Amino acid sequence: MLDRDGFRPNVGIVLLNQKNQVFWGKRIRTHSWQFPQGGIDRGETPEQAMFRELHEEVGLQPEHVAIVARTRDWLRYEVPDRYIRRDARGHYKGQKQIWFLLQLTGFDWHLNLRATEHPEFDAWRWNDYWVPLDAVVDFKRGVYEMALTELSRYLPRQDARTRFANSGFRGPAAQEVHTPEASPAETQGAERHDTP
């Protein structure tokens, strides 16, 4: 299904964990990493396509995620001729995408790259939000940058304790109290409070 300009409607998915890291999938039998994405079938809304692709590519169900935001407009990229099947050249130009920012509400163990008979990825990892775009196939880099930039304003804020723990800084509430020479009698019955 192509639009009149030769672009196939598609969805892209930026999946966040609780640390605002993003799911980064390695394309099967390649060295390219990317976000989950896929075409919108005839009669599907972008949201319906996103949930279908989320299950097909990473095994998650709607109850495992919350929609945080989506891009306002279509983001387009052209595919170089060398990547286009010969029978599609001349009328297929590339893809236009709506990007979704999702928050994982389930657990890592809900992720399943083999949820269908035709897996897209053979490995995955959590990566910083600003992923290294040099690992992305060159013709998609511009769209990735536009999508990440537009969606970044919707990133969930982490509470101060989590932000400090992730940055290595310990705020006043997280400081440990050190007693140089506490006797066993002084420490007996004391509770231990570990910081994250």
N, C-alpha and C positions, 0 to 999 in steps of 0.2 A: 504494500500500500504506500504509494508515493504521493506527495502533494504536487501541485502543478509546476513547482519549481524544481522537482526532482529530489526532494528531501524526504526521507522516511521518518515518520513520527516515532519518538523513542523516549524512554525515561532513564534518568541516571539517579543513583542512590548513594547518598553519603550517610553511612551508618555510624553513629557515635556510641562509645561505651560511656561508663560513668566518669571517666577521666577526660572526656572530650577528645579521645583518640578516635581515629576513623578506621573502619574495616578496609583493608587493602588486600585485594585478591590477585594471585599470580595466574595469568592465563594458562590454561592447560597446554603442556608441551612447548612453552615459550619462556622467555625471560622478561616478558612484559607484565607490569603490575597495573591494576586499574580498579576503579569502583565498579560495583555491579551495575549493569545497564541492560536494556533490551527494548525490542520494538513494541509498539502499541498495536494490538490486533484490531481489525475492523469491529466496530461496535463497543470497544473498551474506552473508558475514560482514562486519563493519565494515572489517576489514583488506583484504579483497578489493575492496570498494567503494572504499576509499581509493586503492588502486593503479589501479583503472579510471579513477576521476575524475582522478587525477594525470596519467594519459596523455591523457585527453580534453581537459582544460582547459589543461595546460601542456606536454604532449608528453614528459614524463619516463617512463622505464621503471624497474622495481624496482631494477635495477643502478645507477641514478643517485642513489639515496638510501639512507639508513639510518634506521630507525625509532628515535627517541630515547625517546619516551614517548607516552602517550595519556591522555585524561581517564578518571577512574575510573568516572564515571556519565554518564548522558545529561544534556546541557544543553538546555533548551527555550526557544524563543521563540515568541510568538504573532504571527501576521501580521494586520495590520489589514484589515478587510473590503474597503476600497477596493483592496487588492492581490490579493484572492481572486476567482477566476472565479465568476460567478453560479451556475453549476451545482454548485460545490463548497461554497458558503456553507451553513452549518448543520452540516456534518459535518467540514470541514477547519478546524483551528485554527491550525496552524503546523508547526514542525519540532522534532524532538529530535535532538541531534547528539552523536556521539563525535568528539572532536578529537584529531588526531595531530600530534606534533611530529617533523618530519623534518629530517635533515641532508643537504644536497646533497653528494654524493660525486663527482658528475660536474662538468661545466663549465657556465657560463652559456650557451654555444652549444648545449647539449643542450635548452634550453627552446625550445618551439615552440608558439605560440598558435594555429597553424593545423594542428594534428595531426589534426583531424577536420573534417568538413563543417559542423559547427555550433559555431563558436568561442564561448566565453564572454567572453573578454577581447580588447580591441583594443590594449592597451598594458600594460606592466608596469615595475616598478622595485624595487630593493632599498630597504627602509625600516628605520629603527630598530625594535627589537623592540616597543617600546611605541608602536604606530602611532597616528596622530591619528584618534581615533574619530569626530570630527565629519565625516570624509569617508565614514563608513559609514552606510548607511540606518538611520534612528533605531531601528527596532524590533529590529535585530540588535546594537546596541551593548552591551547588558547581557551577552549570551552571549559576545561577543568579549572583554569585560573578564574574565569568569569563566574562559574558556579560557586567555587569556594569563596570568592570575594563577596558575592551577593548574599550567600547563606551565612557568612561569618557573623553578621550582626545578630543572628538568632541563636548563637551558641549559648547553651544553658550556662548560667553562672555557677561556679563551684563555690561552696562555702569557704570561708577564710581558712579553716583548719585544713581542708583538702588542698587548697591552693598553696598554703605554706608548706605542707608536707611534700607536695610535688616539686616545689622549687628548692627544697633543702633548707628553707628558712623556718625557724621556729618562733612563732609569735609568743607573747607573754603567757597565754593559757597553755601552751604546749611545752614550756620550759620544764626541764627536769630539775628537781631539787637534789643537790648532792650534799650529803653529810659526811664530812671527812672521817670521823671515827665514831660511828654509832655503835653502841654496845648491843649484844643480842637482846637484852631486856628492852632497849628502846625500840627495836625493830619488830619485836614479837607482836603479832596481831595486826601489824600495819598492812594496809592494802597496797597492792602494786597497781599502778596506773601506767600502762604503756601507751605511748603516743603512736599514731599511725605513721 
